[in-house]
Each structure stands twice: as structure tokens, then as C-alpha cells.
Amino acid sequence: MKQALELMPGELKEEIKSNLENPRSYTRLFIKVLDEIDRMKVVLPQFTALKNNILKINKKNHSKITNEMKHFVPKTQSSISPKDIEYWLQTAKKGDQLVYYTGGTFDRRSSKDESVFRKARNLAMDYDNIPFKNKKYQYRGSVRGEWGCTYKNIITLVQKRVAKEQRDKIWDEEKKKYVPGNIISYPVYNYIMVKL
């Protein structure tokens, strides 16, 4: 940050000087410095070196945060197959639960995980991505017409959040406090089948 203080002009120099003792504001200031360098018509070697240093610090901090998050967020996992679901279905009693997937809503699932999801959905309901006009559907909490399904009353599907969305914190100068910043990781859910 001291290198940025020496090189940056005017208002940005004053902002850096006033926040020099607050490491939490560095990310916001780094972005402003990078924007200032990108706007320059002629970029001198010292500005290129500053930009490279900022990017190196950012990469180091990101990998540190990512490593810390690994301890708090469960890994995406599915250790069962459609055959395991069939066996569970034959042996389960009413109210028994089976976690068939743990992960985020936006995760890219493997083909094995997708087959487990399809199996669970097909046990819970007859599902149509696009509803047919002459087919009667049941709607539970969904927008009518978005998709269509008829519930089978074999199992029901439930999601239970096991890890909240994780965000970094940014210092808000106006409010004089830290506020939620960028999303580091999305919420993680247990996807659960319950025998009816």
C-alpha cells in the first residue's frame, strides 16, 4: 500500500493515506488503484510492477480464504447410487430419512449424482419440465405453469441447510462498520428423502 501511496495522484493518494492503518480497506483501495492504472494512456514500469504486486497479494489472500473455507463448508458429496435408493426404499419405515446428496444449489453435479437426483424425483413425483395443456397437475408452493408434477406419496423431498452463505467483510466508511461483501461460497444443503 505504501508503494501505491507514493505513485497515485490527487484524491486517491489522500484516500490511501487516510486508510493506510486499516488493512480491511485495502481490497477496495486496490480495486481503485487498478482502475486508475488501467485508465492511464502510458503505463510506466513502476505502475506495471505495482499492478503485478496487487494481483499477487489478491491471489495470496484469495487462496488463504479458500483454504479457511474448506474447514467450514462440507464437501459436495454423493456416495449412494440409484440401487442404494431402491434398497433403502424396501427396508425403510415411515418417517425414515436418507441424505442422498450434500452440496450447493448451483453445483455442477456428476452424471452419477444426476442419476441419483432423477431417481429421487421420479420416486417423489411424475415430473414434466413443461406442463402439458390437457394434463392435471398438483402445485405445492410453485408458480402455476412453470412446471408440472403429480405427487406419488412414496417419498417426499426436503432440503436442510448445513452451511450458510459465506461472505467476506468490507469496511463501510459511511456507516463506520464492516458490512457483508463478496460471496466466497454459496449455502450448502443436505438433500433428503423422507419415506411416507
Secondary structure by P-SEA (a helix, b strand, c coil): caaaaaccccaaaaaaaaacccccaaaaaaaaaaaaaaacccccaaaaaaaaaaaaaaaaaaaaaaaaaaaccccccccccaaaaaaaaaccccccccccccccccccccaaaaaaaaaaaaaaccccccccccbbbbbcccccccbbbbbcccbbbbbbbcccbbbbbbbbccccccccccccccbbbbbbbbcc
